[in-house]
Amino acid sequence: MQLQAYQKAIPEIHDLGAKLIAISPQSPGHSLSQQEKEELSFKLLSDMQGEVAAQYEVLFTVPSEAVESR
């Protein structure tokens, strides 16, 4: 849902002269397939170890009750 919300905001982001790049903790293959499945017009990059997220101080842990069981 969050990625689709970002997709809807792309025109506003571009009007501001900016680009959106999303970073996911998923594997590169999963990120690519999700980008294709969701038909996203922005890059969805992989950061499986959280290194980039930590550098930007946006690394967080999802509470266990928010994680969907498979």
PDB file with SEQRES, HELIX, SHEET and CRYST1 records, atoms N, CA, C and O in Angstrom:
SEQRES   1 A   70  MET GLN LEU GLN ALA TYR GLN LYS ALA ILE PRO GLU ILE          
SEQRES   2 A   70  HIS ASP LEU GLY ALA LYS LEU ILE ALA ILE SER PRO GLN          
SEQRES   3 A   70  SER PRO GLY HIS SER LEU SER GLN GLN GLU LYS GLU GLU          
SEQRES   4 A   70  LEU SER PHE LYS LEU LEU SER ASP MET GLN GLY GLU VAL          
SEQRES   5 A   70  ALA ALA GLN TYR GLU VAL LEU PHE THR VAL PRO SER GLU          
SEQRES   6 A   70  ALA VAL GLU SER ARG                                          
HELIX    1 AA1 GLN A    2  ASP A   15  1                                  14    
HELIX    2 AA2 PRO A   28  LYS A   37  1                                  10    
HELIX    3 AA3 GLU A   51  GLN A   55  1                                   5    
HELIX    4 AA4 SER A   64  ALA A   66  5                                   3    
SHEET    1 AA1 2 ILE A  21  SER A  24  0                                        
SHEET    2 AA1 2 LYS A  43  SER A  46  1                                        
CRYST1    1.000    1.000    1.000  90.00  90.00  90.00 P 1           1          
ATOM      1  N   MET A   1       0.822  -1.194   0.000  1.00  0.00           N  
ATOM      2  CA  MET A   1       0.000   0.000   0.000  1.00  0.00           C  
ATOM      3  C   MET A   1       0.865   1.256   0.000  1.00  0.00           C  
ATOM      4  O   MET A   1       0.547   2.247  -0.658  1.00  0.00           O  
ATOM      5  N   GLN A   2       1.965   1.197   0.750  1.00  0.00           N  
ATOM      6  CA  GLN A   2       2.836   2.362   0.830  1.00  0.00           C  
ATOM      7  C   GLN A   2       3.470   2.674  -0.524  1.00  0.00           C  
ATOM      8  O   GLN A   2       3.561   3.838  -0.914  1.00  0.00           O  
ATOM      9  N   LEU A   3       3.906   1.642  -1.239  1.00  0.00           N  
ATOM     10  CA  LEU A   3       4.514   1.864  -2.549  1.00  0.00           C  
ATOM     11  C   LEU A   3       3.511   2.455  -3.531  1.00  0.00           C  
ATOM     12  O   LEU A   3       3.871   3.309  -4.342  1.00  0.00           O  
ATOM     13  N   GLN A   4       2.264   2.016  -3.469  1.00  0.00           N  
ATOM     14  CA  GLN A   4       1.226   2.575  -4.345  1.00  0.00           C  
ATOM     15  C   GLN A   4       0.951   4.036  -3.989  1.00  0.00           C  
ATOM     16  O   GLN A   4       0.698   4.850  -4.877  1.00  0.00           O  
ATOM     17  N   ALA A   5       0.997   4.371  -2.709  1.00  0.00           N  
ATOM     18  CA  ALA A   5       0.822   5.770  -2.300  1.00  0.00           C  
ATOM     19  C   ALA A   5       1.956   6.627  -2.853  1.00  0.00           C  
ATOM     20  O   ALA A   5       1.730   7.748  -3.308  1.00  0.00           O  
ATOM     21  N   TYR A   6       3.185   6.090  -2.811  1.00  0.00           N  
ATOM     22  CA  TYR A   6       4.310   6.818  -3.395  1.00  0.00           C  
ATOM     23  C   TYR A   6       4.105   6.992  -4.895  1.00  0.00           C  
ATOM     24  O   TYR A   6       4.379   8.060  -5.441  1.00  0.00           O  
ATOM     25  N   GLN A   7       3.623   5.944  -5.561  1.00  0.00           N  
ATOM     26  CA  GLN A   7       3.396   6.002  -7.000  1.00  0.00           C  
ATOM     27  C   GLN A   7       2.402   7.112  -7.338  1.00  0.00           C  
ATOM     28  O   GLN A   7       2.598   7.852  -8.302  1.00  0.00           O  
ATOM     29  N   LYS A   8       1.348   7.225  -6.553  1.00  0.00           N  
ATOM     30  CA  LYS A   8       0.345   8.275  -6.791  1.00  0.00           C  
ATOM     31  C   LYS A   8       0.919   9.671  -6.587  1.00  0.00           C  
ATOM     32  O   LYS A   8       0.448  10.632  -7.195  1.00  0.00           O  
ATOM     33  N   ALA A   9       1.936   9.787  -5.732  1.00  0.00           N  
ATOM     34  CA  ALA A   9       2.547  11.086  -5.437  1.00  0.00           C  
ATOM     35  C   ALA A   9       3.629  11.483  -6.435  1.00  0.00           C  
ATOM     36  O   ALA A   9       4.161  12.590  -6.360  1.00  0.00           O  
ATOM     37  N   ILE A  10       3.961  10.593  -7.368  1.00  0.00           N  
ATOM     38  CA  ILE A  10       5.038  10.870  -8.329  1.00  0.00           C  
ATOM     39  C   ILE A  10       4.847  12.195  -9.073  1.00  0.00           C  
ATOM     40  O   ILE A  10       5.814  12.948  -9.190  1.00  0.00           O  
ATOM     41  N   PRO A  11       3.654  12.521  -9.580  1.00  0.00           N  
ATOM     42  CA  PRO A  11       3.521  13.815 -10.279  1.00  0.00           C  
ATOM     43  C   PRO A  11       3.899  15.004  -9.398  1.00  0.00           C  
ATOM     44  O   PRO A  11       4.563  15.930  -9.864  1.00  0.00           O  
ATOM     45  N   GLU A  12       3.489  14.988  -8.148  1.00  0.00           N  
ATOM     46  CA  GLU A  12       3.832  16.079  -7.235  1.00  0.00           C  
ATOM     47  C   GLU A  12       5.339  16.115  -6.973  1.00  0.00           C  
ATOM     48  O   GLU A  12       5.947  17.184  -6.931  1.00  0.00           O  
ATOM     49  N   ILE A  13       5.921  14.955  -6.802  1.00  0.00           N  
ATOM     50  CA  ILE A  13       7.363  14.869  -6.563  1.00  0.00           C  
ATOM     51  C   ILE A  13       8.126  15.419  -7.754  1.00  0.00           C  
ATOM     52  O   ILE A  13       9.074  16.187  -7.587  1.00  0.00           O  
ATOM     53  N   HIS A  14       7.719  15.033  -8.952  1.00  0.00           N  
ATOM     54  CA  HIS A  14       8.384  15.517 -10.165  1.00  0.00           C  
ATOM     55  C   HIS A  14       8.163  17.015 -10.354  1.00  0.00           C  
ATOM     56  O   HIS A  14       9.061  17.718 -10.818  1.00  0.00           O  
ATOM     57  N   ASP A  15       6.972  17.512  -9.997  1.00  0.00           N  
ATOM     58  CA  ASP A  15       6.707  18.953 -10.099  1.00  0.00           C  
ATOM     59  C   ASP A  15       7.656  19.767  -9.221  1.00  0.00           C  
ATOM     60  O   ASP A  15       7.954  20.924  -9.518  1.00  0.00           O  
ATOM     61  N   LEU A  16       8.125  19.152  -8.143  1.00  0.00           N  
ATOM     62  CA  LEU A  16       9.075  19.816  -7.250  1.00  0.00           C  
ATOM     63  C   LEU A  16      10.513  19.684  -7.742  1.00  0.00           C  
ATOM     64  O   LEU A  16      11.440  20.202  -7.120  1.00  0.00           O  
ATOM     65  N   GLY A  17      10.690  18.987  -8.865  1.00  0.00           N  
ATOM     66  CA  GLY A  17      12.015  18.802  -9.431  1.00  0.00           C  
ATOM     67  C   GLY A  17      12.796  17.678  -8.762  1.00  0.00           C  
ATOM     68  O   GLY A  17      14.023  17.628  -8.853  1.00  0.00           O  
ATOM     69  N   ALA A  18      12.091  16.787  -8.097  1.00  0.00           N  
ATOM     70  CA  ALA A  18      12.746  15.692  -7.377  1.00  0.00           C  
ATOM     71  C   ALA A  18      12.432  14.351  -8.023  1.00  0.00           C  
ATOM     72  O   ALA A  18      11.541  14.240  -8.865  1.00  0.00           O  
ATOM     73  N   LYS A  19      13.179  13.338  -7.611  1.00  0.00           N  
ATOM     74  CA  LYS A  19      12.937  11.956  -8.016  1.00  0.00           C  
ATOM     75  C   LYS A  19      12.769  11.127  -6.754  1.00  0.00           C  
ATOM     76  O   LYS A  19      13.310  11.466  -5.701  1.00  0.00           O  
ATOM     77  N   LEU A  20      12.024  10.051  -6.864  1.00  0.00           N  
ATOM     78  CA  LEU A  20      11.830   9.141  -5.741  1.00  0.00           C  
ATOM     79  C   LEU A  20      12.594   7.855  -5.989  1.00  0.00           C  
ATOM     80  O   LEU A  20      12.527   7.278  -7.074  1.00  0.00           O  
ATOM     81  N   ILE A  21      13.312   7.416  -4.985  1.00  0.00           N  
ATOM     82  CA  ILE A  21      13.976   6.117  -4.987  1.00  0.00           C  
ATOM     83  C   ILE A  21      13.598   5.457  -3.671  1.00  0.00           C  
ATOM     84  O   ILE A  21      13.854   6.017  -2.605  1.00  0.00           O  
ATOM     85  N   ALA A  22      12.995   4.280  -3.726  1.00  0.00           N  
ATOM     86  CA  ALA A  22      12.624   3.551  -2.513  1.00  0.00           C  
ATOM     87  C   ALA A  22      13.687   2.499  -2.213  1.00  0.00           C  
ATOM     88  O   ALA A  22      14.290   1.924  -3.120  1.00  0.00           O  
ATOM     89  N   ILE A  23      13.900   2.264  -0.941  1.00  0.00           N  
ATOM     90  CA  ILE A  23      14.869   1.265  -0.501  1.00  0.00           C  
ATOM     91  C   ILE A  23      14.136   0.237   0.337  1.00  0.00           C  
ATOM     92  O   ILE A  23      13.410   0.582   1.270  1.00  0.00           O  
ATOM     93  N   SER A  24      14.329  -1.026  -0.001  1.00  0.00           N  
ATOM     94  CA  SER A  24      13.627  -2.126   0.653  1.00  0.00           C  
ATOM     95  C   SER A  24      14.620  -3.084   1.315  1.00  0.00           C  
ATOM     96  O   SER A  24      15.729  -3.274   0.814  1.00  0.00           O  
ATOM     97  N   PRO A  25      14.227  -3.685   2.435  1.00  0.00           N  
ATOM     98  CA  PRO A  25      15.084  -4.694   3.040  1.00  0.00           C  
ATOM     99  C   PRO A  25      14.972  -6.053   2.349  1.00  0.00           C  
ATOM    100  O   PRO A  25      15.620  -7.014   2.764  1.00  0.00           O  
ATOM    101  N   GLN A  26      14.165  -6.137   1.312  1.00  0.00           N  
ATOM    102  CA  GLN A  26      13.958  -7.383   0.569  1.00  0.00           C  
ATOM    103  C   GLN A  26      15.168  -7.687  -0.305  1.00  0.00           C  
ATOM    104  O   GLN A  26      16.018  -6.824  -0.523  1.00  0.00           O  
ATOM    105  N   SER A  27      15.240  -8.908  -0.799  1.00  0.00           N  
ATOM    106  CA  SER A  27      16.316  -9.300  -1.712  1.00  0.00           C  
ATOM    107  C   SER A  27      16.191  -8.537  -3.030  1.00  0.00           C  
ATOM    108  O   SER A  27      15.105  -8.061  -3.362  1.00  0.00           O  
ATOM    109  N   PRO A  28      17.285  -8.412  -3.785  1.00  0.00           N  
ATOM    110  CA  PRO A  28      17.219  -7.712  -5.069  1.00  0.00           C  
ATOM    111  C   PRO A  28      16.169  -8.313  -6.010  1.00  0.00           C  
ATOM    112  O   PRO A  28      15.448  -7.572  -6.678  1.00  0.00           O  
ATOM    113  N   GLY A  29      16.077  -9.625  -6.068  1.00  0.00           N  
ATOM    114  CA  GLY A  29      15.088 -10.267  -6.934  1.00  0.00           C  
ATOM    115  C   GLY A  29      13.665  -9.945  -6.523  1.00  0.00           C  
ATOM    116  O   GLY A  29      12.807  -9.706  -7.372  1.00  0.00           O  
ATOM    117  N   HIS A  30      13.413  -9.936  -5.222  1.00  0.00           N  
ATOM    118  CA  HIS A  30      12.071  -9.619  -4.729  1.00  0.00           C  
ATOM    119  C   HIS A  30      11.734  -8.159  -5.006  1.00  0.00           C  
ATOM    120  O   HIS A  30      10.614  -7.841  -5.405  1.00  0.00           O  
ATOM    121  N   SER A  31      12.704  -7.274  -4.794  1.00  0.00           N  
ATOM    122  CA  SER A  31      12.476  -5.854  -5.058  1.00  0.00           C  
ATOM    123  C   SER A  31      12.140  -5.621  -6.522  1.00  0.00           C  
ATOM    124  O   SER A  31      11.220  -4.868  -6.841  1.00  0.00           O  
ATOM    125  N   LEU A  32      12.891  -6.273  -7.421  1.00  0.00           N  
ATOM    126  CA  LEU A  32      12.644  -6.114  -8.847  1.00  0.00           C  
ATOM    127  C   LEU A  32      11.274  -6.653  -9.227  1.00  0.00           C  
ATOM    128  O   LEU A  32      10.540  -5.998  -9.967  1.00  0.00           O  
ATOM    129  N   SER A  33      10.914  -7.835  -8.736  1.00  0.00           N  
ATOM    130  CA  SER A  33       9.613  -8.399  -9.102  1.00  0.00           C  
ATOM    131  C   SER A  33       8.486  -7.558  -8.521  1.00  0.00           C  
ATOM    132  O   SER A  33       7.443  -7.410  -9.158  1.00  0.00           O  
ATOM    133  N   GLN A  34       8.673  -7.000  -7.320  1.00  0.00           N  
ATOM    134  CA  GLN A  34       7.632  -6.143  -6.750  1.00  0.00           C  
ATOM    135  C   GLN A  34       7.509  -4.854  -7.549  1.00  0.00           C  
ATOM    136  O   GLN A  34       6.402  -4.360  -7.760  1.00  0.00           O  
ATOM    137  N   GLN A  35       8.633  -4.305  -7.995  1.00  0.00           N  
ATOM    138  CA  GLN A  35       8.608  -3.096  -8.816  1.00  0.00           C  
ATOM    139  C   GLN A  35       7.823  -3.352 -10.096  1.00  0.00           C  
ATOM    140  O   GLN A  35       7.026  -2.513 -10.517  1.00  0.00           O  
ATOM    141  N   GLU A  36       8.046  -4.503 -10.712  1.00  0.00           N  
ATOM    142  CA  GLU A  36       7.331  -4.853 -11.943  1.00  0.00           C  
ATOM    143  C   GLU A  36       5.855  -5.143 -11.664  1.00  0.00           C  
ATOM    144  O   GLU A  36       4.981  -4.668 -12.389  1.00  0.00           O  
ATOM    145  N   LYS A  37       5.578  -5.921 -10.617  1.00  0.00           N  
ATOM    146  CA  LYS A  37       4.196  -6.295 -10.287  1.00  0.00           C  
ATOM    147  C   LYS A  37       3.348  -5.069  -9.962  1.00  0.00           C  
ATOM    148  O   LYS A  37       2.196  -4.971 -10.385  1.00  0.00           O  
ATOM    149  N   GLU A  38       3.923  -4.143  -9.211  1.00  0.00           N  
ATOM    150  CA  GLU A  38       3.196  -2.935  -8.800  1.00  0.00           C  
ATOM    151  C   GLU A  38       3.199  -1.857  -9.885  1.00  0.00           C  
ATOM    152  O   GLU A  38       2.550  -0.821  -9.743  1.00  0.00           O  
ATOM    153  N   GLU A  39       3.941  -2.112 -10.977  1.00  0.00           N  
ATOM    154  CA  GLU A  39       4.084  -1.159 -12.081  1.00  0.00           C  
ATOM    155  C   GLU A  39       4.557   0.197 -11.569  1.00  0.00           C  
ATOM    156  O   GLU A  39       3.978   1.235 -11.889  1.00  0.00           O  
ATOM    157  N   LEU A  40       5.613   0.166 -10.774  1.00  0.00           N  
ATOM    158  CA  LEU A  40       6.157   1.387 -10.194  1.00  0.00           C  
ATOM    159  C   LEU A  40       7.040   2.102 -11.212  1.00  0.00           C  
ATOM    160  O   LEU A  40       7.803   1.465 -11.938  1.00  0.00           O  
ATOM    161  N   SER A  41       6.933   3.406 -11.259  1.00  0.00           N  
ATOM    162  CA  SER A  41       7.743   4.184 -12.198  1.00  0.00           C  
ATOM    163  C   SER A  41       9.009   4.726 -11.535  1.00  0.00           C  
ATOM    164  O   SER A  41       9.748   5.502 -12.140  1.00  0.00           O  
ATOM    165  N   PHE A  42       9.253   4.315 -10.294  1.00  0.00           N  
ATOM    166  CA  PHE A  42      10.462   4.713  -9.594  1.00  0.00           C  
ATOM    167  C   PHE A  42      11.249   3.465  -9.221  1.00  0.00           C  
ATOM    168  O   PHE A  42      10.707   2.360  -9.190  1.00  0.00           O  
ATOM    169  N   LYS A  43      12.524   3.654  -8.940  1.00  0.00           N  
ATOM    170  CA  LYS A  43      13.406   2.542  -8.594  1.00  0.00           C  
ATOM    171  C   LYS A  43      13.094   2.033  -7.191  1.00  0.00           C  
ATOM    172  O   LYS A  43      12.833   2.814  -6.276  1.00  0.00           O  
ATOM    173  N   LEU A  44      13.125   0.722  -7.039  1.00  0.00           N  
ATOM    174  CA  LEU A  44      12.984   0.070  -5.744  1.00  0.00           C  
ATOM    175  C   LEU A  44      14.261  -0.736  -5.531  1.00  0.00           C  
ATOM    176  O   LEU A  44      14.443  -1.800  -6.123  1.00  0.00           O  
ATOM    177  N   LEU A  45      15.131  -0.222  -4.688  1.00  0.00           N  
ATOM    178  CA  LEU A  45      16.437  -0.820  -4.480  1.00  0.00           C  
ATOM    179  C   LEU A  45      16.443  -1.726  -3.249  1.00  0.00           C  
ATOM    180  O   LEU A  45      15.586  -1.607  -2.373  1.00  0.00           O  
ATOM    181  N   SER A  46      17.408  -2.622  -3.196  1.00  0.00           N  
ATOM    182  CA  SER A  46      17.529  -3.580  -2.105  1.00  0.00           C  
ATOM    183  C   SER A  46      18.625  -3.150  -1.131  1.00  0.00           C  
ATOM    184  O   SER A  46      19.709  -2.729  -1.535  1.00  0.00           O  
ATOM    185  N   ASP A  47      18.315  -3.267   0.166  1.00  0.00           N  
ATOM    186  CA  ASP A  47      19.272  -2.973   1.236  1.00  0.00           C  
ATOM    187  C   ASP A  47      19.063  -4.026   2.328  1.00  0.00           C  
ATOM    188  O   ASP A  47      18.621  -3.721   3.435  1.00  0.00           O  
ATOM    189  N   MET A  48      19.395  -5.277   1.981  1.00  0.00           N  
ATOM    190  CA  MET A  48      19.089  -6.411   2.863  1.00  0.00           C  
ATOM    191  C   MET A  48      19.761  -6.319   4.231  1.00  0.00           C  
ATOM    192  O   MET A  48      19.203  -6.799   5.217  1.00  0.00           O  
ATOM    193  N   GLN A  49      20.920  -5.727   4.311  1.00  0.00           N  
ATOM    194  CA  GLN A  49      21.626  -5.628   5.592  1.00  0.00           C  
ATOM    195  C   GLN A  49      21.297  -4.338   6.349  1.00  0.00           C  
ATOM    196  O   GLN A  49      21.756  -4.145   7.475  1.00  0.00           O  
ATOM    197  N   GLY A  50      20.504  -3.460   5.734  1.00  0.00           N  
ATOM    198  CA  GLY A  50      20.115  -2.217   6.397  1.00  0.00           C  
ATOM    199  C   GLY A  50      21.220  -1.181   6.481  1.00  0.00           C  
ATOM    200  O   GLY A  50      21.121  -0.229   7.256  1.00  0.00           O  
ATOM    201  N   GLU A  51      22.275  -1.355   5.691  1.00  0.00           N  
ATOM    202  CA  GLU A  51      23.408  -0.436   5.765  1.00  0.00           C  
ATOM    203  C   GLU A  51      23.063   0.975   5.303  1.00  0.00           C  
ATOM    204  O   GLU A  51      23.431   1.952   5.954  1.00  0.00           O  
ATOM    205  N   VAL A  52      22.358   1.081   4.182  1.00  0.00           N  
ATOM    206  CA  VAL A  52      21.984   2.402   3.662  1.00  0.00           C  
ATOM    207  C   VAL A  52      20.965   3.054   4.590  1.00  0.00           C  
ATOM    208  O   VAL A  52      21.077   4.240   4.903  1.00  0.00           O  
ATOM    209  N   ALA A  53      19.983   2.292   5.024  1.00  0.00           N  
ATOM    210  CA  ALA A  53      18.968   2.819   5.941  1.00  0.00           C  
ATOM    211  C   ALA A  53      19.621   3.325   7.229  1.00  0.00           C  
ATOM    212  O   ALA A  53      19.226   4.366   7.753  1.00  0.00           O  
ATOM    213  N   ALA A  54      20.603   2.605   7.736  1.00  0.00           N  
ATOM    214  CA  ALA A  54      21.306   3.033   8.956  1.00  0.00           C  
ATOM    215  C   ALA A  54      22.064   4.338   8.717  1.00  0.00           C  
ATOM    216  O   ALA A  54      22.072   5.219   9.576  1.00  0.00           O  
ATOM    217  N   GLN A  55      22.703   4.463   7.547  1.00  0.00           N  
ATOM    218  CA  GLN A  55      23.441   5.686   7.243  1.00  0.00           C  
ATOM    219  C   GLN A  55      22.527   6.902   7.194  1.00  0.00           C  
ATOM    220  O   GLN A  55      22.926   7.999   7.585  1.00  0.00           O  
ATOM    221  N   TYR A  56      21.291   6.708   6.709  1.00  0.00           N  
ATOM    222  CA  TYR A  56      20.323   7.808   6.644  1.00  0.00           C  
ATOM    223  C   TYR A  56      19.486   7.912   7.917  1.00  0.00           C  
ATOM    224  O   TYR A  56      18.576   8.736   8.013  1.00  0.00           O  
ATOM    225  N   GLU A  57      19.812   7.061   8.891  1.00  0.00           N  
ATOM    226  CA  GLU A  57      19.126   7.041  10.185  1.00  0.00           C  
ATOM    227  C   GLU A  57      17.626   6.812  10.057  1.00  0.00           C  
ATOM    228  O   GLU A  57      16.825   7.441  10.750  1.00  0.00           O  
ATOM    229  N   VAL A  58      17.255   5.892   9.151  1.00  0.00           N  
ATOM    230  CA  VAL A  58      15.850   5.522   8.974  1.00  0.00           C  
ATOM    231  C   VAL A  58      15.630   4.029   9.199  1.00  0.00           C  
ATOM    232  O   VAL A  58      14.556   3.508   8.900  1.00  0.00           O  
ATOM    233  N   LEU A  59      16.631   3.346   9.720  1.00  0.00           N  
ATOM    234  CA  LEU A  59      16.525   1.914   9.979  1.00  0.00           C  
ATOM    235  C   LEU A  59      15.641   1.696  11.203  1.00  0.00           C  
ATOM    236  O   LEU A  59      15.841   2.327  12.241  1.00  0.00           O  
ATOM    237  N   PHE A  60      14.669   0.803  11.076  1.00  0.00           N  
ATOM    238  CA  PHE A  60      13.778   0.504  12.198  1.00  0.00           C  
ATOM    239  C   PHE A  60      13.381  -0.959  12.144  1.00  0.00           C  
ATOM    240  O   PHE A  60      13.531  -1.619  11.116  1.00  0.00           O  
ATOM    241  N   THR A  61      12.879  -1.453  13.246  1.00  0.00           N  
ATOM    242  CA  THR A  61      12.410  -2.824  13.343  1.00  0.00           C  
ATOM    243  C   THR A  61      10.883  -2.822  13.340  1.00  0.00           C  
ATOM    244  O   THR A  61      10.253  -2.057  14.069  1.00  0.00           O  
ATOM    245  N   VAL A  62      10.308  -3.670  12.526  1.00  0.00           N  
ATOM    246  CA  VAL A  62       8.850  -3.795  12.468  1.00  0.00           C  
ATOM    247  C   VAL A  62       8.410  -4.630  13.669  1.00  0.00           C  
ATOM    248  O   VAL A  62       8.941  -5.719  13.885  1.00  0.00           O  
ATOM    249  N   PRO A  63       7.452  -4.139  14.453  1.00  0.00           N  
ATOM    250  CA  PRO A  63       6.972  -4.907  15.604  1.00  0.00           C  
ATOM    251  C   PRO A  63       6.396  -6.261  15.155  1.00  0.00           C  
ATOM    252  O   PRO A  63       5.756  -6.354  14.107  1.00  0.00           O  
ATOM    253  N   SER A  64       6.626  -7.284  15.944  1.00  0.00           N  
ATOM    254  CA  SER A  64       6.200  -8.633  15.563  1.00  0.00           C  
ATOM    255  C   SER A  64       4.693  -8.717  15.307  1.00  0.00           C  
ATOM    256  O   SER A  64       4.261  -9.484  14.447  1.00  0.00           O  
ATOM    257  N   GLU A  65       3.896  -7.947  16.032  1.00  0.00           N  
ATOM    258  CA  GLU A  65       2.450  -7.997  15.823  1.00  0.00           C  
ATOM    259  C   GLU A  65       2.022  -7.385  14.485  1.00  0.00           C  
ATOM    260  O   GLU A  65       0.891  -7.585  14.042  1.00  0.00           O  
ATOM    261  N   ALA A  66       2.928  -6.640  13.846  1.00  0.00           N  
ATOM    262  CA  ALA A  66       2.619  -6.033  12.553  1.00  0.00           C  
ATOM    263  C   ALA A  66       3.062  -6.909  11.382  1.00  0.00           C  
ATOM    264  O   ALA A  66       2.758  -6.604  10.228  1.00  0.00           O  
ATOM    265  N   VAL A  67       3.776  -7.989  11.673  1.00  0.00           N  
ATOM    266  CA  VAL A  67       4.283  -8.863  10.630  1.00  0.00           C  
ATOM    267  C   VAL A  67       3.229  -9.913  10.290  1.00  0.00           C  
ATOM    268  O   VAL A  67       2.694 -10.592  11.167  1.00  0.00           O  
ATOM    269  N   GLU A  68       2.946 -10.028   8.998  1.00  0.00           N  
ATOM    270  CA  GLU A  68       1.957 -10.987   8.529  1.00  0.00           C  
ATOM    271  C   GLU A  68       2.544 -12.394   8.573  1.00  0.00           C  
ATOM    272  O   GLU A  68       3.652 -12.628   8.092  1.00  0.00           O  
ATOM    273  N   SER A  69       1.794 -13.323   9.152  1.00  0.00           N  
ATOM    274  CA  SER A  69       2.238 -14.718   9.185  1.00  0.00           C  
ATOM    275  C   SER A  69       2.075 -15.332   7.798  1.00  0.00           C  
ATOM    276  O   SER A  69       1.129 -15.016   7.077  1.00  0.00           O  
ATOM    277  N   ARG A  70       2.995 -16.200   7.439  1.00  0.00           N  
ATOM    278  CA  ARG A  70       2.911 -16.855   6.116  1.00  0.00           C  
ATOM    279  C   ARG A  70       2.565 -18.281   6.273  1.00  0.00           C  
ATOM    280  O   ARG A  70       2.448 -19.001   5.281  1.00  0.00           O  
TER     281      ARG A  70                                                      
END                                                                             
